[in-house]
Amino acid sequence: MNFKRKIVVLVSCVFSFLLLEHRLRPPVEELRLSDWFHPGKRPDVVTITDWLAPVIWEGTFNRQVLGRYYGRQNLTIGLAVLATGRTADQYLEMFMRSANKHFMSGYRVVFYIMVDALSRLPDLEPDPLRTFKVLPIKGDRWGDFHLTHMSSLAEHILGHIEDEVDFLFSMTVNRVFQNDFGVETLGASVAQLHAWWYFKNKDIPYERRPKSAACIPFGQGDFYYDGSVIGGRPLEVLTLIEGYLQGVTHDHKNGLNSTYERHLNKYFFTHKPTKLLSPEYSWNTALRPPAQVWSVKATRLSRWYF
């Protein structure tokens, strides 16, 4: 047997062994919703939607079960934030320090920091399992904060993020994490309930003009979602962004200008999220938490510019 043939046989044997080992390896058991989610423990709030998606409140989930399951998954989670101009100067350091401590503690996290100037970056070392990736952008290139944020994020998802993380969140920078923002929030498509409109639940500010792509007709609608947090699988986030950009393009052609949050609400009305986060995950500091809010995970510091 010549040398080349020996190499081919050896590689074939190694491949066969690895394939056999993979087939004999016990399959990873799927985590059922009922294994970790207990909606009956919070009868004071909405915990299941009409389309059977869970709404995550403190007290509804089992951290130990989730930890055992996701601890075996070798996950990497991404968190993207856009910080330009005064928003970077005012909020970025607080955002990064608190996220470094509370966001997905114990799991690998890649922070994607989109900035218009490297000088705006805080002097901060990531904790173990954390990686900071700086993604320079050329200022507010569209003259609109949300268009800049979403178009830049879409480019990076396609360019590299989809290959780097299993789940991706995008958040506004005016946020301080206060308690564990953990794996109970992971899902294919994750929407954040709006702190004010969840409890008010009337006169919801949907887009009502029929010619707008963001229009939700009177008498329709599920919840009002907070545009400062979106999440899910990277390609699901990309699909949401594409829907938003298409809606904006449609409206501009028709001489309309609806808000980012209204386009987001239309998207989630027609593409139901698989998981909803309670207002505990994005509480507004201008509001006093009601009795239903047991544990604030993160707060928004101001509505300025957002």
Secondary structure, 3 states (H helix, E strand, C coil): CCHHHHHHHHHHHHHHHHHHHHHHCCCCCCCCHHHHECHHHCCCCCCECCCCCEEECCCCECHHHHHHHHHCCCCEEEEEEEECHHHHHHHHHHHHHHHHHHECCCCEEEEEEEECCHHHCCCCCCCCCEEEEEEECCCCCCCCHHHHHHHHHHHHHHHHHHHHCCEEEEEECCEEECCCECHHHCCCEEEEECHHHHHHCCCCCCECCCCCCCECCCCCCCCCEEEEEEEECHHHHHHHHHHHHHHHHHHHHCCCCCCHHHHHHHHHHHCCCCEEECHHHCEECCCCCCCCCCCCCEEECCCCCC
